[in-house]
């Protein structure tokens, strides 16, 4: 089944894997590997809405925990690098 962003209950295989990874991490490792949107915005100097939009568009990997995104820091940094190089 193809993943559709319009369906809030639809989850891709990659998102399932990331969620499992998130849940299995010790809390101390989660804090190193994942950022909420506010922390990601502060790190990048961008707005929270821009970070949310990147997640919603699938440009950065994140999982929804409750009503908040937990963004994979490595994915965010990779996207920023590609963006800075003009690849996105």
Gaussian input, Z-matrix of N, CA and C with variables (Angstrom, degrees):
# hf/3-21g

backbone

0 1
 N
 C     1     B1
 C     2     B2     1     A1
 N     3     B3     2     A2     1     D1
 C     4     B4     3     A3     2     D2
 C     5     B5     4     A4     3     D3
 N     6     B6     5     A5     4     D4
 C     7     B7     6     A6     5     D5
 C     8     B8     7     A7     6     D6
 N     9     B9     8     A8     7     D7
 C    10    B10     9     A9     8     D8
 C    11    B11    10    A10     9     D9
 N    12    B12    11    A11    10    D10
 C    13    B13    12    A12    11    D11
 C    14    B14    13    A13    12    D12
 N    15    B15    14    A14    13    D13
 C    16    B16    15    A15    14    D14
 C    17    B17    16    A16    15    D15
 N    18    B18    17    A17    16    D16
 C    19    B19    18    A18    17    D17
 C    20    B20    19    A19    18    D18
 N    21    B21    20    A20    19    D19
 C    22    B22    21    A21    20    D20
 C    23    B23    22    A22    21    D21
 N    24    B24    23    A23    22    D22
 C    25    B25    24    A24    23    D23
 C    26    B26    25    A25    24    D24
 N    27    B27    26    A26    25    D25
 C    28    B28    27    A27    26    D26
 C    29    B29    28    A28    27    D27
 N    30    B30    29    A29    28    D28
 C    31    B31    30    A30    29    D29
 C    32    B32    31    A31    30    D30
 N    33    B33    32    A32    31    D31
 C    34    B34    33    A33    32    D32
 C    35    B35    34    A34    33    D33
 N    36    B36    35    A35    34    D34
 C    37    B37    36    A36    35    D35
 C    38    B38    37    A37    36    D36
 N    39    B39    38    A38    37    D37
 C    40    B40    39    A39    38    D38
 C    41    B41    40    A40    39    D39
 N    42    B42    41    A41    40    D40
 C    43    B43    42    A42    41    D41
 C    44    B44    43    A43    42    D42
 N    45    B45    44    A44    43    D43
 C    46    B46    45    A45    44    D44
 C    47    B47    46    A46    45    D45
 N    48    B48    47    A47    46    D46
 C    49    B49    48    A48    47    D47
 C    50    B50    49    A49    48    D48
 N    51    B51    50    A50    49    D49
 C    52    B52    51    A51    50    D50
 C    53    B53    52    A52    51    D51
 N    54    B54    53    A53    52    D52
 C    55    B55    54    A54    53    D53
 C    56    B56    55    A55    54    D54
 N    57    B57    56    A56    55    D55
 C    58    B58    57    A57    56    D56
 C    59    B59    58    A58    57    D57
 N    60    B60    59    A59    58    D58
 C    61    B61    60    A60    59    D59
 C    62    B62    61    A61    60    D60
 N    63    B63    62    A62    61    D61
 C    64    B64    63    A63    62    D62
 C    65    B65    64    A64    63    D63
 N    66    B66    65    A65    64    D64
 C    67    B67    66    A66    65    D65
 C    68    B68    67    A67    66    D66
 N    69    B69    68    A68    67    D67
 C    70    B70    69    A69    68    D68
 C    71    B71    70    A70    69    D69
 N    72    B72    71    A71    70    D70
 C    73    B73    72    A72    71    D71
 C    74    B74    73    A73    72    D72
 N    75    B75    74    A74    73    D73
 C    76    B76    75    A75    74    D74
 C    77    B77    76    A76    75    D75
 N    78    B78    77    A77    76    D76
 C    79    B79    78    A78    77    D77
 C    80    B80    79    A79    78    D78
 N    81    B81    80    A80    79    D79
 C    82    B82    81    A81    80    D80
 C    83    B83    82    A82    81    D81
 N    84    B84    83    A83    82    D82
 C    85    B85    84    A84    83    D83
 C    86    B86    85    A85    84    D84
 N    87    B87    86    A86    85    D85
 C    88    B88    87    A87    86    D86
 C    89    B89    88    A88    87    D87
 N    90    B90    89    A89    88    D88
 C    91    B91    90    A90    89    D89
 C    92    B92    91    A91    90    D90
 N    93    B93    92    A92    91    D91
 C    94    B94    93    A93    92    D92
 C    95    B95    94    A94    93    D93
 N    96    B96    95    A95    94    D94
 C    97    B97    96    A96    95    D95
 C    98    B98    97    A97    96    D96
 N    99    B99    98    A98    97    D97
 C   100   B100    99    A99    98    D98
 C   101   B101   100   A100    99    D99
 N   102   B102   101   A101   100   D100
 C   103   B103   102   A102   101   D101
 C   104   B104   103   A103   102   D102
 N   105   B105   104   A104   103   D103
 C   106   B106   105   A105   104   D104
 C   107   B107   106   A106   105   D105
 N   108   B108   107   A107   106   D106
 C   109   B109   108   A108   107   D107
 C   110   B110   109   A109   108   D108
 N   111   B111   110   A110   109   D109
 C   112   B112   111   A111   110   D110
 C   113   B113   112   A112   111   D111
 N   114   B114   113   A113   112   D112
 C   115   B115   114   A114   113   D113
 C   116   B116   115   A115   114   D114
 N   117   B117   116   A116   115   D115
 C   118   B118   117   A117   116   D116
 C   119   B119   118   A118   117   D117
 N   120   B120   119   A119   118   D118
 C   121   B121   120   A120   119   D119
 C   122   B122   121   A121   120   D120
 N   123   B123   122   A122   121   D121
 C   124   B124   123   A123   122   D122
 C   125   B125   124   A124   123   D123
 N   126   B126   125   A125   124   D124
 C   127   B127   126   A126   125   D125
 C   128   B128   127   A127   126   D126
 N   129   B129   128   A128   127   D127
 C   130   B130   129   A129   128   D128
 C   131   B131   130   A130   129   D129
 N   132   B132   131   A131   130   D130
 C   133   B133   132   A132   131   D131
 C   134   B134   133   A133   132   D132
 N   135   B135   134   A134   133   D133
 C   136   B136   135   A135   134   D134
 C   137   B137   136   A136   135   D135
 N   138   B138   137   A137   136   D136
 C   139   B139   138   A138   137   D137
 C   140   B140   139   A139   138   D138
 N   141   B141   140   A140   139   D139
 C   142   B142   141   A141   140   D140
 C   143   B143   142   A142   141   D141
 N   144   B144   143   A143   142   D142
 C   145   B145   144   A144   143   D143
 C   146   B146   145   A145   144   D144
 N   147   B147   146   A146   145   D145
 C   148   B148   147   A147   146   D146
 C   149   B149   148   A148   147   D147
 N   150   B150   149   A149   148   D148
 C   151   B151   150   A150   149   D149
 C   152   B152   151   A151   150   D150
 N   153   B153   152   A152   151   D151
 C   154   B154   153   A153   152   D152
 C   155   B155   154   A154   153   D153
 N   156   B156   155   A155   154   D154
 C   157   B157   156   A156   155   D155
 C   158   B158   157   A157   156   D156
 N   159   B159   158   A158   157   D157
 C   160   B160   159   A159   158   D158
 C   161   B161   160   A160   159   D159
 N   162   B162   161   A161   160   D160
 C   163   B163   162   A162   161   D161
 C   164   B164   163   A163   162   D162
 N   165   B165   164   A164   163   D163
 C   166   B166   165   A165   164   D164
 C   167   B167   166   A166   165   D165
 N   168   B168   167   A167   166   D166
 C   169   B169   168   A168   167   D167
 C   170   B170   169   A169   168   D168
 N   171   B171   170   A170   169   D169
 C   172   B172   171   A171   170   D170
 C   173   B173   172   A172   171   D171
 N   174   B174   173   A173   172   D172
 C   175   B175   174   A174   173   D173
 C   176   B176   175   A175   174   D174
 N   177   B177   176   A176   175   D175
 C   178   B178   177   A177   176   D176
 C   179   B179   178   A178   177   D177
 N   180   B180   179   A179   178   D178
 C   181   B181   180   A180   179   D179
 C   182   B182   181   A181   180   D180
 N   183   B183   182   A182   181   D181
 C   184   B184   183   A183   182   D182
 C   185   B185   184   A184   183   D183
 N   186   B186   185   A185   184   D184
 C   187   B187   186   A186   185   D185
 C   188   B188   187   A187   186   D186
 N   189   B189   188   A188   187   D187
 C   190   B190   189   A189   188   D188
 C   191   B191   190   A190   189   D189
 N   192   B192   191   A191   190   D190
 C   193   B193   192   A192   191   D191
 C   194   B194   193   A193   192   D192
 N   195   B195   194   A194   193   D193
 C   196   B196   195   A195   194   D194
 C   197   B197   196   A196   195   D195
 N   198   B198   197   A197   196   D196
 C   199   B199   198   A198   197   D197
 C   200   B200   199   A199   198   D198
 N   201   B201   200   A200   199   D199
 C   202   B202   201   A201   200   D200
 C   203   B203   202   A202   201   D201
 N   204   B204   203   A203   202   D202
 C   205   B205   204   A204   203   D203
 C   206   B206   205   A205   204   D204
 N   207   B207   206   A206   205   D205
 C   208   B208   207   A207   206   D206
 C   209   B209   208   A208   207   D207
 N   210   B210   209   A209   208   D208
 C   211   B211   210   A210   209   D209
 C   212   B212   211   A211   210   D210
 N   213   B213   212   A212   211   D211
 C   214   B214   213   A213   212   D212
 C   215   B215   214   A214   213   D213
 N   216   B216   215   A215   214   D214
 C   217   B217   216   A216   215   D215
 C   218   B218   217   A217   216   D216
 N   219   B219   218   A218   217   D217
 C   220   B220   219   A219   218   D218
 C   221   B221   220   A220   219   D219
 N   222   B222   221   A221   220   D220
 C   223   B223   222   A222   221   D221
 C   224   B224   223   A223   222   D222
 N   225   B225   224   A224   223   D223
 C   226   B226   225   A225   224   D224
 C   227   B227   226   A226   225   D225
 N   228   B228   227   A227   226   D226
 C   229   B229   228   A228   227   D227
 C   230   B230   229   A229   228   D228
 N   231   B231   230   A230   229   D229
 C   232   B232   231   A231   230   D230
 C   233   B233   232   A232   231   D231
 N   234   B234   233   A233   232   D232
 C   235   B235   234   A234   233   D233
 C   236   B236   235   A235   234   D234
 N   237   B237   236   A236   235   D235
 C   238   B238   237   A237   236   D236
 C   239   B239   238   A238   237   D237
 N   240   B240   239   A239   238   D238
 C   241   B241   240   A240   239   D239
 C   242   B242   241   A241   240   D240
 N   243   B243   242   A242   241   D241
 C   244   B244   243   A243   242   D242
 C   245   B245   244   A244   243   D243
 N   246   B246   245   A245   244   D244
 C   247   B247   246   A246   245   D245
 C   248   B248   247   A247   246   D246
 N   249   B249   248   A248   247   D247
 C   250   B250   249   A249   248   D248
 C   251   B251   250   A250   249   D249
 N   252   B252   251   A251   250   D250
 C   253   B253   252   A252   251   D251
 C   254   B254   253   A253   252   D252
 N   255   B255   254   A254   253   D253
 C   256   B256   255   A255   254   D254
 C   257   B257   256   A256   255   D255
 N   258   B258   257   A257   256   D256
 C   259   B259   258   A258   257   D257
 C   260   B260   259   A259   258   D258
 N   261   B261   260   A260   259   D259
 C   262   B262   261   A261   260   D260
 C   263   B263   262   A262   261   D261

   B1=1.4531
   B2=1.5212
   B3=1.3014
   B4=1.4631
   B5=1.5217
   B6=1.3336
   B7=1.4609
   B8=1.5195
   B9=1.3215
   B10=1.4544
   B11=1.5144
   B12=1.3314
   B13=1.4657
   B14=1.5261
   B15=1.3410
   B16=1.4549
   B17=1.5265
   B18=1.3017
   B19=1.4563
   B20=1.5259
   B21=1.3438
   B22=1.4591
   B23=1.5232
   B24=1.3162
   B25=1.4629
   B26=1.5260
   B27=1.3121
   B28=1.4552
   B29=1.5267
   B30=1.3292
   B31=1.4635
   B32=1.5216
   B33=1.3332
   B34=1.4593
   B35=1.5263
   B36=1.3210
   B37=1.4603
   B38=1.5258
   B39=1.3318
   B40=1.4606
   B41=1.5215
   B42=1.3395
   B43=1.4606
   B44=1.5214
   B45=1.3213
   B46=1.4662
   B47=1.5223
   B48=1.3286
   B49=1.4601
   B50=1.5298
   B51=1.3312
   B52=1.4561
   B53=1.5290
   B54=1.3182
   B55=1.4592
   B56=1.5238
   B57=1.3202
   B58=1.4672
   B59=1.5262
   B60=1.3202
   B61=1.4616
   B62=1.5258
   B63=1.3193
   B64=1.4621
   B65=1.5355
   B66=1.3135
   B67=1.4625
   B68=1.5250
   B69=1.3267
   B70=1.4542
   B71=1.5257
   B72=1.3315
   B73=1.4683
   B74=1.5215
   B75=1.3158
   B76=1.4678
   B77=1.5310
   B78=1.3096
   B79=1.4673
   B80=1.5260
   B81=1.3172
   B82=1.4694
   B83=1.5274
   B84=1.3270
   B85=1.4680
   B86=1.5260
   B87=1.3271
   B88=1.4751
   B89=1.5161
   B90=1.3143
   B91=1.4739
   B92=1.5222
   B93=1.3313
   B94=1.4683
   B95=1.5235
   B96=1.3182
   B97=1.4666
   B98=1.5219
   B99=1.3258
   B100=1.4614
   B101=1.5242
   B102=1.3318
   B103=1.4643
   B104=1.5231
   B105=1.3177
   B106=1.4621
   B107=1.5331
   B108=1.3141
   B109=1.4678
   B110=1.5311
   B111=1.3197
   B112=1.4647
   B113=1.5304
   B114=1.3217
   B115=1.4694
   B116=1.5245
   B117=1.3265
   B118=1.4689
   B119=1.5290
   B120=1.3296
   B121=1.4700
   B122=1.5308
   B123=1.3108
   B124=1.4657
   B125=1.5236
   B126=1.3078
   B127=1.4659
   B128=1.5275
   B129=1.3263
   B130=1.4647
   B131=1.5309
   B132=1.3256
   B133=1.4582
   B134=1.5208
   B135=1.3204
   B136=1.4661
   B137=1.5193
   B138=1.3180
   B139=1.4634
   B140=1.5330
   B141=1.3210
   B142=1.4726
   B143=1.5255
   B144=1.3196
   B145=1.4638
   B146=1.5198
   B147=1.3354
   B148=1.4715
   B149=1.5169
   B150=1.3141
   B151=1.4676
   B152=1.5219
   B153=1.3259
   B154=1.4714
   B155=1.5185
   B156=1.3194
   B157=1.4601
   B158=1.5279
   B159=1.3404
   B160=1.4638
   B161=1.5259
   B162=1.3293
   B163=1.4686
   B164=1.5235
   B165=1.3208
   B166=1.4659
   B167=1.5197
   B168=1.3223
   B169=1.4716
   B170=1.5288
   B171=1.3158
   B172=1.4602
   B173=1.5210
   B174=1.3324
   B175=1.4588
   B176=1.5288
   B177=1.3192
   B178=1.4664
   B179=1.5267
   B180=1.3200
   B181=1.4597
   B182=1.5285
   B183=1.3151
   B184=1.4551
   B185=1.5169
   B186=1.3161
   B187=1.4570
   B188=1.5166
   B189=1.3142
   B190=1.4550
   B191=1.5318
   B192=1.3152
   B193=1.4579
   B194=1.5207
   B195=1.3190
   B196=1.4552
   B197=1.5098
   B198=1.3172
   B199=1.4689
   B200=1.5216
   B201=1.3256
   B202=1.4637
   B203=1.5221
   B204=1.3175
   B205=1.4606
   B206=1.5209
   B207=1.3099
   B208=1.4556
   B209=1.5253
   B210=1.3120
   B211=1.4544
   B212=1.5126
   B213=1.3272
   B214=1.4596
   B215=1.5346
   B216=1.3214
   B217=1.4632
   B218=1.5330
   B219=1.3241
   B220=1.4628
   B221=1.5155
   B222=1.3139
   B223=1.4566
   B224=1.5274
   B225=1.3131
   B226=1.4600
   B227=1.5288
   B228=1.3098
   B229=1.4673
   B230=1.5302
   B231=1.3284
   B232=1.4703
   B233=1.5258
   B234=1.3305
   B235=1.4600
   B236=1.5303
   B237=1.3126
   B238=1.4718
   B239=1.5201
   B240=1.3101
   B241=1.4738
   B242=1.5286
   B243=1.3323
   B244=1.4713
   B245=1.5270
   B246=1.3254
   B247=1.4579
   B248=1.5290
   B249=1.3257
   B250=1.4753
   B251=1.5272
   B252=1.3303
   B253=1.4581
   B254=1.5206
   B255=1.3328
   B256=1.4538
   B257=1.5140
   B258=1.3294
   B259=1.4577
   B260=1.5249
   B261=1.3158
   B262=1.4736
   B263=1.4875
   A1=109.30
   A2=116.27
   A3=121.47
   A4=109.76
   A5=115.46
   A6=121.55
   A7=110.21
   A8=116.84
   A9=121.38
   A10=108.83
   A11=117.11
   A12=121.97
   A13=111.57
   A14=118.83
   A15=120.95
   A16=111.64
   A17=117.22
   A18=122.10
   A19=108.56
   A20=118.54
   A21=120.22
   A22=113.75
   A23=117.76
   A24=120.51
   A25=112.35
   A26=117.22
   A27=122.18
   A28=109.43
   A29=115.13
   A30=120.51
   A31=108.36
   A32=116.04
   A33=120.05
   A34=110.02
   A35=115.39
   A36=121.06
   A37=110.15
   A38=117.04
   A39=121.09
   A40=111.93
   A41=116.30
   A42=120.58
   A43=111.21
   A44=117.19
   A45=120.36
   A46=110.63
   A47=115.41
   A48=120.83
   A49=110.95
   A50=116.19
   A51=120.92
   A52=111.21
   A53=117.02
   A54=120.68
   A55=111.12
   A56=116.51
   A57=119.86
   A58=110.28
   A59=116.50
   A60=121.57
   A61=110.31
   A62=116.71
   A63=122.22
   A64=110.65
   A65=115.78
   A66=120.40
   A67=112.97
   A68=117.85
   A69=121.38
   A70=113.19
   A71=117.37
   A72=121.07
   A73=110.64
   A74=116.97
   A75=118.31
   A76=109.11
   A77=117.24
   A78=121.68
   A79=111.36
   A80=118.09
   A81=120.35
   A82=111.35
   A83=116.95
   A84=120.26
   A85=110.48
   A86=117.56
   A87=120.91
   A88=110.16
   A89=115.78
   A90=119.98
   A91=111.79
   A92=117.38
   A93=120.76
   A94=111.61
   A95=117.48
   A96=121.69
   A97=115.23
   A98=117.66
   A99=121.10
   A100=110.39
   A101=115.46
   A102=122.70
   A103=109.21
   A104=116.67
   A105=118.39
   A106=107.66
   A107=117.38
   A108=119.44
   A109=112.14
   A110=117.53
   A111=119.68
   A112=110.68
   A113=117.05
   A114=120.68
   A115=111.22
   A116=116.40
   A117=120.22
   A118=110.21
   A119=116.54
   A120=120.43
   A121=110.26
   A122=116.62
   A123=120.09
   A124=110.86
   A125=117.15
   A126=121.40
   A127=111.72
   A128=116.19
   A129=120.84
   A130=113.78
   A131=117.26
   A132=120.53
   A133=112.51
   A134=116.85
   A135=122.42
   A136=109.64
   A137=116.64
   A138=120.05
   A139=110.53
   A140=114.65
   A141=119.87
   A142=109.97
   A143=116.82
   A144=120.36
   A145=111.63
   A146=117.23
   A147=119.95
   A148=109.95
   A149=117.37
   A150=121.28
   A151=109.86
   A152=117.04
   A153=120.63
   A154=110.82
   A155=117.40
   A156=121.77
   A157=110.04
   A158=116.93
   A159=120.32
   A160=110.75
   A161=117.12
   A162=121.01
   A163=109.36
   A164=117.08
   A165=121.57
   A166=112.56
   A167=116.66
   A168=121.73
   A169=112.05
   A170=117.23
   A171=120.44
   A172=113.70
   A173=117.29
   A174=120.48
   A175=112.55
   A176=116.16
   A177=121.23
   A178=108.33
   A179=115.78
   A180=121.43
   A181=110.51
   A182=115.45
   A183=121.06
   A184=109.65
   A185=115.10
   A186=121.26
   A187=107.77
   A188=115.24
   A189=120.80
   A190=107.22
   A191=115.40
   A192=121.49
   A193=105.71
   A194=115.79
   A195=119.42
   A196=108.41
   A197=116.28
   A198=120.52
   A199=111.37
   A200=117.35
   A201=120.96
   A202=111.34
   A203=114.47
   A204=119.70
   A205=109.64
   A206=115.38
   A207=122.86
   A208=104.81
   A209=115.73
   A210=122.73
   A211=109.71
   A212=116.01
   A213=120.41
   A214=107.91
   A215=115.59
   A216=121.50
   A217=112.09
   A218=117.57
   A219=120.86
   A220=112.02
   A221=117.18
   A222=121.78
   A223=110.54
   A224=116.85
   A225=120.95
   A226=110.87
   A227=116.47
   A228=119.98
   A229=111.46
   A230=117.27
   A231=120.79
   A232=110.96
   A233=116.69
   A234=120.08
   A235=110.48
   A236=116.99
   A237=120.40
   A238=111.18
   A239=116.04
   A240=120.89
   A241=110.51
   A242=117.21
   A243=120.76
   A244=110.65
   A245=116.16
   A246=121.92
   A247=109.86
   A248=117.10
   A249=121.69
   A250=111.43
   A251=116.99
   A252=121.14
   A253=111.98
   A254=116.38
   A255=120.10
   A256=113.66
   A257=117.20
   A258=120.05
   A259=112.02
   A260=117.73
   A261=122.04
   A262=109.68
   D1=132.59
   D2=-178.84
   D3=-76.20
   D4=140.02
   D5=179.76
   D6=-77.89
   D7=130.19
   D8=179.37
   D9=-120.72
   D10=123.16
   D11=179.97
   D12=-67.60
   D13=-20.88
   D14=-178.73
   D15=-70.88
   D16=-21.89
   D17=-179.98
   D18=-97.04
   D19=107.74
   D20=-175.82
   D21=-64.62
   D22=-16.77
   D23=179.72
   D24=-93.85
   D25=-7.09
   D26=-179.87
   D27=-78.64
   D28=129.90
   D29=-178.15
   D30=-130.43
   D31=130.91
   D32=179.12
   D33=-80.68
   D34=166.07
   D35=177.75
   D36=-59.98
   D37=-41.36
   D38=178.74
   D39=-61.28
   D40=-40.64
   D41=178.19
   D42=-67.81
   D43=-37.67
   D44=176.53
   D45=-62.15
   D46=-42.66
   D47=179.41
   D48=-64.58
   D49=-43.46
   D50=179.40
   D51=-64.80
   D52=-39.99
   D53=177.25
   D54=-63.61
   D55=-44.39
   D56=177.88
   D57=-61.34
   D58=-41.98
   D59=178.18
   D60=-61.82
   D61=-45.77
   D62=179.10
   D63=-58.19
   D64=-48.64
   D65=-175.74
   D66=-68.99
   D67=-27.72
   D68=-179.29
   D69=-84.88
   D70=-15.72
   D71=-179.18
   D72=-71.15
   D73=141.11
   D74=168.42
   D75=-61.86
   D76=151.46
   D77=-176.06
   D78=-55.42
   D79=-39.90
   D80=-179.37
   D81=-62.94
   D82=-37.23
   D83=178.34
   D84=-72.91
   D85=-37.01
   D86=176.85
   D87=-56.57
   D88=-43.19
   D89=-177.84
   D90=-65.34
   D91=-27.25
   D92=177.29
   D93=-82.35
   D94=-35.90
   D95=-171.61
   D96=-94.26
   D97=-19.58
   D98=-174.63
   D99=-127.54
   D100=147.11
   D101=179.45
   D102=-128.30
   D103=145.63
   D104=169.16
   D105=-81.25
   D106=173.87
   D107=-174.67
   D108=-65.04
   D109=-35.50
   D110=178.96
   D111=-64.42
   D112=-46.47
   D113=179.08
   D114=-63.47
   D115=-40.00
   D116=178.87
   D117=-65.20
   D118=-40.29
   D119=178.77
   D120=-64.54
   D121=-42.77
   D122=179.40
   D123=-65.44
   D124=-40.63
   D125=179.78
   D126=-63.01
   D127=-40.43
   D128=-174.44
   D129=-92.65
   D130=-17.53
   D131=-175.23
   D132=78.85
   D133=15.21
   D134=179.42
   D135=-104.71
   D136=173.41
   D137=178.84
   D138=-80.63
   D139=157.88
   D140=175.76
   D141=-60.23
   D142=-38.51
   D143=-178.83
   D144=-63.53
   D145=-37.86
   D146=176.83
   D147=-62.68
   D148=-43.77
   D149=178.53
   D150=-62.08
   D151=-45.57
   D152=178.04
   D153=-60.00
   D154=-41.66
   D155=-179.52
   D156=-63.24
   D157=-43.63
   D158=177.70
   D159=-58.73
   D160=-41.49
   D161=178.21
   D162=-64.62
   D163=-48.53
   D164=-177.92
   D165=-61.83
   D166=-31.20
   D167=178.74
   D168=-83.92
   D169=-7.57
   D170=-179.28
   D171=81.76
   D172=16.25
   D173=-179.32
   D174=-78.68
   D175=-26.25
   D176=174.91
   D177=-131.48
   D178=147.95
   D179=-178.09
   D180=-82.38
   D181=133.65
   D182=178.94
   D183=-155.14
   D184=158.56
   D185=173.56
   D186=-121.10
   D187=150.08
   D188=177.48
   D189=-94.25
   D190=119.26
   D191=176.39
   D192=-115.84
   D193=110.96
   D194=-171.18
   D195=66.69
   D196=-120.46
   D197=178.30
   D198=-110.64
   D199=14.79
   D200=-175.57
   D201=-122.63
   D202=141.67
   D203=174.64
   D204=-78.82
   D205=140.57
   D206=167.99
   D207=-114.54
   D208=111.95
   D209=-171.31
   D210=-95.13
   D211=131.50
   D212=177.08
   D213=-70.45
   D214=117.64
   D215=-174.23
   D216=-58.32
   D217=-42.09
   D218=179.86
   D219=-61.45
   D220=-38.92
   D221=178.35
   D222=-66.00
   D223=-41.71
   D224=178.16
   D225=-62.65
   D226=-46.13
   D227=-179.34
   D228=-65.72
   D229=-38.06
   D230=176.70
   D231=-63.51
   D232=-42.56
   D233=178.77
   D234=-63.32
   D235=-42.95
   D236=178.87
   D237=-60.91
   D238=-40.42
   D239=178.69
   D240=-63.46
   D241=-46.63
   D242=178.40
   D243=-62.79
   D244=-41.63
   D245=-179.94
   D246=-62.67
   D247=-44.60
   D248=-179.50
   D249=-64.45
   D250=-31.01
   D251=179.56
   D252=-84.76
   D253=-0.96
   D254=178.60
   D255=78.50
   D256=17.92
   D257=-179.84
   D258=-85.77
   D259=-12.27
   D260=177.38
   D261=-135.90

